[in-house]
Amino acid sequence: MVTNKRIKIFILVFSLVSAMFSYYVWQVFKTPNFNVEANKPFELFIPEKSAYESVLDTLKKHDLVRDQLSFRFLAKVLNYPEKVRPGRYIIHSEMGNWELLRKLRNGRQDAYKVVINNFRLKEDIAGRIARQTAYDSAAIYAALNSAEFMKQWGFNAETSPAIFVPNTYEVNWTTSFPEFLVKMNKAYVKFWTNDRKEKARKLGLTPAEVSILASIVYGESKNSSEQSRVAGVYWNRLQINMPLQADPTVVFAWKDFTIKRVTSKYTSLNSPYNTYKNKGLPPGPISIVPSDVIDKVLNLERHKYIYFCAKADFSENHAFAVTYEEHMQNASDYQKALDQRKIH
């Protein structure tokens, strides 16, 4: 009888100890252990060649770890002090030691999401990428503006914006800007399939020249239903060695995107981007355009139109013409509409 009672007491004590131990283990592993606001995650940056103690110092400096003992204990168990990896790591309010330490030990960085879309000037590109990453905008601009640097990917200082294919990319904090451009070039090579390159060849254009023409088309019309027709007009002009006379290139040359009416005052500018003074394509794209616009150029509409201008109703559509006389009538209607609205 006494033996049974002792066994019951032992079982009870063992159960209590096991429960306490399990609870402690659960706390060490799973309980949220970081002073982080629910709507404001903390960015932990660990530079190259950082030691374990420097990581602890950073956490301590920001008063992030609630229970230092459990964190250090599990770090030793997971052998993290010998496996510190650089990177950018996001700490959330619900994270426990186990989740964060495994993330740090395995180097599972939280990448920046870099959105590449319709940039115009290289200064815009550099500034926007810098705001989305840890890169320096001046260094980005210098790289894009360096013919020597960009030639490794087949670009020069003028065509360098063409390397960017609009999309959202994930980039690690430890990725250098040259490595970032390698990533961009891989996306570029993937986009320029053999089919697209063959279509460009049939038009007598290189992929970079297609990007330049697409940027002009996009500058002229955001209306996707007529972009292939606009592209056809410019291609026709190239075939007869006629100046493109594209207003968006003049606006780009002036770097004044508030210009609403391109007059002789603006077309008199001496610039390689002034397609009123210079025949052929300008030396580089005047913006980064959506990929579908490039496809509109590659599949441009074959027609006899040489001229076009915005319609007088200020819709997103254009009036196209084969003869100069017809075009002048369309242009006159549009100019009157501008005058009526006092747009100068």
The 8 nearest C-alpha neighbors of each residue, nearest first, counted from 0:
[[1, 3, 2, 4, 5, 6, 7, 8],
 [2, 0, 4, 3, 5, 6, 7, 8],
 [3, 1, 5, 0, 4, 6, 7, 8],
 [2, 4, 6, 0, 5, 1, 7, 8],
 [3, 5, 7, 1, 6, 2, 8, 0],
 [6, 4, 8, 2, 7, 3, 9, 1],
 [5, 7, 3, 9, 4, 8, 10, 2],
 [8, 6, 10, 4, 5, 9, 11, 3],
 [9, 7, 5, 11, 6, 10, 12, 4],
 [10, 8, 6, 12, 11, 7, 13, 5],
 [9, 11, 13, 7, 8, 12, 14, 6],
 [10, 12, 8, 14, 9, 13, 7, 15],
 [13, 11, 15, 9, 14, 10, 8, 16],
 [14, 12, 10, 16, 15, 11, 9, 17],
 [13, 15, 17, 11, 12, 16, 10, 18],
 [14, 16, 18, 12, 13, 17, 19, 11],
 [15, 17, 19, 13, 18, 14, 20, 12],
 [18, 16, 20, 14, 15, 19, 21, 13],
 [17, 19, 21, 15, 16, 20, 14, 22],
 [20, 18, 22, 16, 17, 21, 15, 23],
 [19, 21, 17, 23, 22, 18, 16, 24],
 [22, 20, 24, 18, 23, 19, 17, 25],
 [21, 23, 25, 19, 20, 24, 18, 26],
 [22, 24, 26, 20, 25, 21, 27, 19],
 [25, 23, 27, 21, 26, 22, 28, 20],
 [26, 24, 22, 28, 23, 29, 27, 21],
 [25, 27, 30, 23, 24, 28, 29, 22],
 [26, 28, 24, 69, 25, 23, 29, 96],
 [29, 27, 97, 25, 96, 26, 24, 95],
 [28, 30, 95, 25, 26, 27, 97, 31],
 [29, 31, 26, 95, 32, 28, 27, 25],
 [32, 30, 95, 94, 93, 33, 29, 92],
 [33, 31, 95, 65, 64, 30, 66, 96],
 [32, 34, 64, 63, 35, 65, 31, 92],
 [35, 33, 63, 64, 65, 36, 92, 32],
 [34, 36, 92, 33, 40, 91, 37, 41],
 [35, 37, 39, 38, 92, 40, 34, 91],
 [36, 38, 92, 39, 35, 40, 91, 93],
 [39, 37, 36, 40, 92, 35, 91, 41],
 [38, 40, 36, 37, 41, 35, 91, 92],
 [41, 39, 91, 90, 35, 89, 38, 36],
 [40, 42, 90, 89, 43, 39, 35, 91],
 [43, 41, 89, 88, 44, 90, 87, 40],
 [44, 42, 88, 87, 89, 41, 45, 90],
 [43, 45, 87, 86, 42, 46, 88, 85],
 [44, 46, 85, 86, 43, 87, 49, 47],
 [47, 45, 85, 49, 44, 48, 86, 173],
 [46, 48, 85, 49, 45, 84, 86, 173],
 [49, 47, 46, 50, 85, 84, 83, 45],
 [50, 48, 47, 46, 53, 45, 51, 83],
 [51, 49, 53, 52, 48, 83, 54, 80],
 [50, 52, 80, 54, 53, 83, 55, 49],
 [51, 53, 55, 54, 50, 56, 80, 49],
 [54, 52, 56, 55, 50, 51, 57, 49],
 [55, 53, 57, 51, 52, 56, 58, 50],
 [54, 56, 52, 58, 53, 57, 59, 51],
 [55, 57, 53, 59, 54, 58, 60, 52],
 [58, 56, 60, 54, 59, 55, 53, 61],
 [57, 59, 55, 63, 56, 61, 60, 62],
 [58, 60, 62, 56, 61, 57, 55, 63],
 [61, 59, 57, 62, 58, 56, 63, 55],
 [60, 62, 59, 63, 58, 57, 64, 56],
 [63, 61, 59, 60, 64, 58, 34, 65],
 [62, 64, 34, 33, 58, 61, 59, 65],
 [65, 63, 33, 66, 67, 32, 62, 34],
 [64, 66, 32, 33, 67, 63, 34, 62],
 [67, 65, 68, 69, 64, 32, 70, 33],
 [66, 68, 70, 69, 64, 71, 65, 72],
 [69, 67, 71, 70, 66, 72, 73, 27],
 [68, 70, 72, 27, 71, 67, 66, 73],
 [71, 69, 67, 73, 68, 72, 96, 74],
 [70, 72, 74, 68, 69, 73, 67, 75],
 [73, 71, 69, 75, 74, 70, 68, 76],
 [72, 74, 76, 75, 70, 71, 77, 69],
 [73, 75, 71, 79, 77, 72, 76, 78],
 [76, 74, 78, 73, 72, 77, 79, 71],
 [77, 75, 73, 78, 74, 72, 79, 71],
 [78, 76, 74, 79, 75, 73, 101, 100],
 [79, 77, 75, 76, 80, 81, 74, 82],
 [78, 80, 82, 74, 81, 77, 104, 83],
 [81, 79, 51, 82, 78, 83, 75, 74],
 [82, 80, 79, 78, 83, 51, 50, 104],
 [83, 81, 79, 80, 104, 84, 78, 105],
 [84, 82, 104, 81, 80, 79, 51, 50],
 [83, 85, 106, 82, 104, 86, 103, 45],
 [86, 84, 45, 47, 46, 83, 49, 173],
 [87, 85, 45, 108, 173, 172, 44, 88],
 [86, 88, 44, 108, 43, 172, 109, 45],
 [87, 89, 43, 109, 108, 42, 86, 44],
 [88, 90, 42, 41, 43, 109, 40, 91],
 [91, 89, 41, 40, 88, 42, 92, 94],
 [92, 90, 40, 94, 93, 35, 89, 41],
 [91, 93, 35, 37, 94, 36, 33, 90],
 [94, 92, 31, 91, 95, 37, 33, 32],
 [95, 93, 31, 91, 92, 98, 99, 32],
 [94, 96, 31, 29, 30, 32, 98, 97],
 [95, 97, 99, 28, 98, 100, 70, 32],
 [98, 96, 28, 100, 95, 99, 101, 29],
 [97, 99, 101, 95, 96, 100, 94, 102],
 [100, 98, 102, 96, 101, 97, 103, 95],
 [101, 99, 103, 102, 97, 98, 96, 104],
 [102, 100, 104, 103, 99, 98, 105, 97],
 [101, 103, 99, 107, 100, 105, 104, 106],
 [104, 102, 100, 106, 101, 105, 99, 107],
 [103, 105, 101, 106, 79, 102, 82, 100],
 [106, 104, 102, 103, 107, 101, 84, 82],
 [105, 107, 103, 84, 104, 108, 102, 86],
 [108, 106, 102, 105, 103, 109, 88, 104],
 [109, 107, 88, 87, 106, 86, 110, 171],
 [108, 110, 88, 87, 89, 107, 111, 171],
 [111, 109, 171, 170, 169, 108, 112, 172],
 [110, 112, 170, 169, 113, 171, 132, 109],
 [111, 113, 169, 168, 110, 167, 114, 170],
 [112, 114, 168, 167, 131, 111, 169, 115],
 [115, 113, 167, 166, 116, 168, 112, 165],
 [114, 116, 165, 166, 167, 113, 163, 117],
 [117, 115, 165, 118, 114, 287, 166, 288],
 [116, 118, 287, 288, 286, 119, 289, 115],
 [119, 117, 287, 286, 124, 116, 123, 120],
 [118, 120, 286, 285, 287, 123, 117, 121],
 [121, 119, 123, 122, 118, 124, 286, 285],
 [120, 122, 124, 123, 125, 140, 119, 160],
 [121, 123, 125, 120, 124, 126, 140, 136],
 [124, 122, 120, 126, 121, 125, 127, 118],
 [123, 125, 121, 127, 122, 126, 118, 128],
 [126, 124, 136, 122, 139, 140, 128, 123],
 [125, 127, 129, 123, 136, 124, 128, 122],
 [126, 128, 130, 124, 129, 125, 123, 131],
 [129, 127, 131, 125, 130, 126, 124, 132],
 [128, 130, 134, 126, 136, 132, 131, 127],
 [131, 129, 127, 128, 132, 126, 133, 134],
 [130, 132, 128, 129, 113, 127, 111, 112],
 [133, 131, 129, 134, 130, 128, 111, 172],
 [132, 134, 129, 135, 172, 131, 130, 128],
 [135, 133, 129, 132, 136, 176, 139, 128],
 [134, 136, 138, 137, 129, 139, 133, 125],
 [137, 135, 125, 139, 129, 126, 138, 140],
 [136, 138, 140, 139, 135, 141, 125, 126],
 [137, 139, 141, 135, 136, 140, 142, 134],
 [140, 138, 136, 142, 125, 137, 141, 143],
 [139, 141, 137, 143, 125, 142, 138, 144],
 [142, 140, 144, 138, 139, 143, 137, 145],
 [141, 143, 139, 145, 144, 140, 138, 148],
 [144, 142, 140, 145, 141, 159, 156, 139],
 [143, 145, 156, 141, 142, 140, 146, 157],
 [144, 146, 142, 148, 156, 147, 143, 141],
 [147, 145, 155, 156, 149, 148, 150, 144],
 [146, 148, 145, 150, 149, 155, 151, 156],
 [147, 149, 145, 146, 150, 142, 151, 143],
 [150, 148, 154, 146, 155, 151, 147, 152],
 [149, 151, 153, 154, 152, 147, 155, 148],
 [152, 150, 149, 153, 148, 154, 147, 155],
 [153, 151, 150, 154, 149, 184, 181, 162],
 [152, 154, 150, 151, 149, 155, 159, 158],
 [155, 153, 150, 149, 159, 158, 152, 156],
 [154, 156, 146, 158, 149, 157, 159, 150],
 [155, 157, 144, 146, 145, 159, 158, 143],
 [158, 156, 283, 155, 159, 282, 144, 284],
 [157, 159, 283, 155, 154, 160, 161, 156],
 [158, 160, 161, 154, 156, 155, 157, 143],
 [161, 159, 162, 158, 163, 287, 284, 121],
 [162, 160, 159, 163, 158, 210, 207, 287],
 [163, 161, 160, 159, 184, 187, 183, 164],
 [164, 162, 161, 183, 160, 165, 187, 115],
 [163, 165, 187, 166, 162, 186, 290, 115],
 [166, 164, 115, 116, 289, 163, 290, 288],
 [165, 167, 115, 114, 164, 168, 116, 113],
 [168, 166, 114, 113, 115, 112, 169, 165],
 [169, 167, 113, 112, 166, 170, 114, 115],
 [170, 168, 112, 110, 111, 113, 171, 167],
 [171, 169, 110, 111, 168, 112, 172, 174],
 [170, 172, 110, 174, 173, 111, 108, 169],
 [171, 173, 174, 87, 86, 170, 110, 133],
 [172, 174, 171, 86, 175, 85, 87, 46],
 [175, 173, 171, 172, 178, 179, 176, 170],
 [176, 174, 178, 177, 179, 173, 172, 134],
 [175, 177, 179, 178, 180, 174, 134, 139],
 [178, 176, 180, 179, 175, 181, 174, 142],
 [179, 177, 181, 175, 176, 180, 174, 182],
 [178, 180, 176, 182, 177, 181, 175, 183],
 [179, 181, 183, 177, 182, 178, 184, 176],
 [182, 180, 178, 184, 179, 183, 185, 177],
 [181, 183, 179, 185, 180, 184, 178, 186],
 [184, 182, 180, 186, 181, 185, 163, 187],
 [183, 185, 187, 181, 186, 182, 180, 162],
 [184, 186, 188, 182, 187, 183, 189, 181],
 [185, 187, 189, 183, 184, 188, 190, 182],
 [188, 186, 184, 190, 185, 189, 164, 162],
 [189, 187, 185, 191, 190, 186, 184, 192],
 [188, 190, 186, 187, 191, 185, 192, 184],
 [191, 189, 187, 188, 192, 186, 164, 195],
 [192, 190, 188, 189, 195, 196, 187, 193],
 [191, 193, 195, 194, 190, 196, 189, 188],
 [192, 194, 196, 195, 197, 191, 198, 190],
 [193, 195, 197, 192, 196, 198, 191, 199],
 [196, 194, 198, 192, 197, 193, 191, 199],
 [197, 195, 199, 193, 198, 194, 200, 191],
 [196, 198, 200, 194, 199, 195, 193, 201],
 [199, 197, 195, 201, 200, 196, 297, 194],
 [200, 198, 196, 202, 204, 197, 201, 205],
 [199, 201, 203, 197, 202, 198, 204, 196],
 [202, 200, 198, 203, 199, 197, 204, 196],
 [203, 201, 199, 200, 204, 198, 297, 234],
 [202, 204, 200, 201, 199, 205, 198, 208],
 [205, 203, 199, 202, 200, 208, 209, 206],
 [204, 206, 208, 207, 199, 209, 200, 203],
 [207, 205, 209, 208, 210, 199, 204, 196],
 [206, 208, 210, 205, 209, 211, 161, 158],
 [209, 207, 211, 205, 210, 206, 204, 212],
 [208, 210, 206, 212, 207, 211, 213, 204],
 [209, 211, 213, 207, 208, 212, 214, 161],
 [212, 210, 284, 208, 214, 209, 213, 283],
 [211, 213, 209, 215, 214, 210, 208, 216],
 [214, 212, 216, 210, 293, 215, 211, 209],
 [213, 215, 217, 211, 212, 286, 216, 284],
 [216, 214, 218, 212, 213, 217, 219, 247],
 [217, 215, 213, 219, 218, 214, 230, 220],
 [218, 216, 214, 220, 219, 215, 221, 213],
 [219, 217, 215, 216, 247, 220, 214, 221],
 [220, 218, 216, 217, 215, 247, 221, 246],
 [219, 221, 217, 222, 218, 216, 226, 315],
 [220, 222, 217, 223, 219, 218, 315, 226],
 [221, 223, 220, 224, 225, 315, 226, 316],
 [222, 224, 226, 225, 221, 220, 292, 227],
 [223, 225, 222, 226, 227, 228, 221, 316],
 [226, 224, 228, 223, 227, 222, 229, 316],
 [227, 225, 229, 223, 228, 224, 230, 220],
 [226, 228, 299, 295, 230, 300, 229, 225],
 [229, 227, 231, 300, 225, 230, 226, 299],
 [230, 228, 226, 232, 231, 227, 216, 225],
 [231, 229, 227, 233, 228, 232, 296, 299],
 [230, 232, 228, 234, 300, 229, 299, 233],
 [233, 231, 235, 229, 305, 230, 234, 304],
 [234, 232, 236, 230, 235, 231, 243, 237],
 [233, 235, 231, 237, 236, 232, 230, 238],
 [236, 234, 238, 232, 233, 237, 231, 305],
 [235, 237, 241, 233, 239, 234, 238, 240],
 [236, 238, 240, 234, 235, 239, 241, 279],
 [237, 239, 235, 236, 240, 234, 241, 233],
 [240, 238, 236, 241, 237, 235, 234, 242],
 [241, 239, 237, 238, 236, 242, 278, 279],
 [240, 242, 236, 239, 237, 243, 278, 238],
 [243, 241, 278, 244, 275, 274, 279, 277],
 [242, 244, 245, 274, 233, 236, 241, 278],
 [245, 243, 275, 274, 242, 246, 273, 276],
 [244, 246, 243, 247, 248, 274, 249, 275],
 [245, 247, 249, 248, 261, 244, 250, 219],
 [248, 246, 250, 249, 218, 245, 251, 215],
 [249, 247, 251, 246, 250, 272, 245, 273],
 [248, 250, 252, 273, 246, 251, 247, 253],
 [249, 251, 247, 253, 252, 248, 255, 254],
 [252, 250, 254, 248, 249, 253, 247, 285],
 [253, 251, 249, 250, 254, 272, 248, 270],
 [252, 254, 250, 255, 251, 249, 265, 268],
 [255, 253, 251, 252, 250, 256, 120, 249],
 [254, 256, 253, 257, 250, 258, 251, 252],
 [255, 257, 258, 250, 254, 251, 259, 253],
 [256, 258, 255, 259, 250, 254, 260, 253],
 [259, 257, 256, 260, 255, 250, 261, 343],
 [260, 258, 257, 261, 343, 342, 256, 250],
 [259, 261, 343, 258, 262, 342, 337, 246],
 [262, 260, 265, 246, 259, 258, 263, 266],
 [261, 263, 264, 265, 260, 266, 343, 267],
 [264, 262, 266, 265, 267, 261, 268, 275],
 [265, 263, 262, 267, 266, 261, 268, 260],
 [264, 266, 263, 267, 262, 268, 261, 249],
 [265, 267, 263, 268, 264, 275, 262, 249],
 [268, 266, 265, 264, 263, 269, 276, 275],
 [269, 267, 266, 265, 270, 273, 264, 253],
 [270, 268, 267, 273, 271, 276, 266, 272],
 [269, 271, 272, 273, 268, 252, 276, 277],
 [270, 272, 273, 281, 277, 282, 269, 274],
 [273, 271, 281, 270, 252, 248, 274, 249],
 [272, 274, 249, 270, 275, 271, 276, 248],
 [275, 273, 277, 244, 276, 243, 272, 245],
 [274, 276, 244, 273, 277, 242, 266, 243],
 [275, 277, 274, 273, 278, 242, 266, 269],
 [278, 276, 274, 275, 273, 242, 279, 271],
 [277, 279, 242, 274, 241, 243, 280, 276],
 [280, 278, 237, 242, 281, 277, 243, 240],
 [279, 281, 282, 278, 212, 211, 274, 208],
 [280, 282, 272, 283, 271, 279, 274, 211],
 [283, 281, 157, 280, 271, 158, 272, 284],
 [284, 282, 158, 157, 281, 211, 285, 159],
 [285, 283, 211, 286, 214, 210, 158, 161],
 [284, 286, 214, 119, 251, 283, 248, 215],
 [287, 285, 119, 214, 118, 284, 288, 117],
 [286, 288, 117, 118, 119, 214, 160, 116],
 [287, 289, 117, 214, 286, 290, 292, 217],
 [290, 288, 291, 292, 165, 116, 287, 117],
 [289, 291, 293, 292, 288, 294, 165, 164],
 [290, 292, 294, 293, 289, 295, 288, 223],
 [293, 291, 295, 294, 290, 289, 213, 296],
 [294, 292, 296, 290, 295, 291, 213, 297],
 [293, 295, 297, 291, 292, 296, 298, 290],
 [294, 296, 292, 227, 298, 293, 297, 299],
 [297, 295, 299, 293, 298, 294, 230, 227],
 [296, 298, 294, 295, 299, 198, 199, 293],
 [299, 297, 295, 296, 294, 300, 227, 198],
 [300, 298, 227, 296, 231, 295, 297, 230],
 [299, 301, 228, 231, 227, 302, 298, 230],
 [300, 302, 231, 299, 303, 228, 235, 232],
 [301, 303, 304, 300, 231, 232, 228, 235],
 [304, 302, 321, 305, 301, 235, 232, 320],
 [305, 303, 321, 320, 232, 306, 302, 319],
 [306, 304, 232, 321, 303, 235, 320, 236],
 [307, 305, 320, 304, 319, 326, 321, 232],
 [308, 306, 319, 318, 320, 317, 326, 309],
 [307, 309, 317, 318, 330, 310, 319, 329],
 [310, 308, 317, 318, 316, 311, 333, 307],
 [309, 311, 317, 312, 318, 313, 333, 316],
 [310, 312, 333, 313, 336, 332, 309, 314],
 [311, 313, 310, 314, 336, 333, 309, 316],
 [314, 312, 311, 310, 315, 309, 316, 336],
 [313, 315, 316, 312, 310, 311, 309, 317],
 [316, 314, 222, 313, 317, 220, 221, 309],
 [317, 315, 314, 310, 309, 318, 222, 225],
 [318, 316, 309, 310, 308, 319, 307, 315],
 [317, 319, 307, 308, 310, 309, 329, 320],
 [320, 318, 307, 306, 317, 304, 308, 321],
 [319, 321, 306, 326, 304, 322, 307, 325],
 [320, 322, 304, 305, 303, 306, 323, 319],
 [323, 321, 325, 324, 320, 326, 305, 306],
 [322, 324, 326, 325, 327, 321, 306, 320],
 [325, 323, 327, 326, 322, 328, 320, 321],
 [324, 326, 328, 322, 323, 327, 320, 329],
 [325, 327, 323, 329, 320, 328, 324, 330],
 [328, 326, 330, 324, 329, 325, 331, 323],
 [327, 329, 331, 325, 326, 330, 332, 324],
 [330, 328, 326, 332, 327, 331, 333, 325],
 [331, 329, 327, 333, 332, 328, 326, 334],
 [332, 330, 328, 334, 333, 329, 327, 335],
 [333, 331, 329, 335, 330, 334, 311, 328],
 [332, 334, 311, 336, 330, 331, 335, 310],
 [333, 335, 337, 331, 336, 332, 330, 338],
 [336, 334, 338, 332, 337, 333, 339, 331],
 [335, 337, 333, 339, 334, 338, 311, 332],
 [338, 336, 334, 340, 342, 335, 339, 341],
 [339, 337, 341, 335, 340, 336, 342, 334],
 [338, 340, 336, 341, 337, 335, 342, 334],
 [339, 341, 337, 338, 342, 336, 335, 343],
 [342, 340, 338, 339, 337, 343, 336, 335],
 [341, 343, 337, 340, 338, 260, 259, 339],
 [342, 260, 341, 259, 337, 338, 261, 262]]
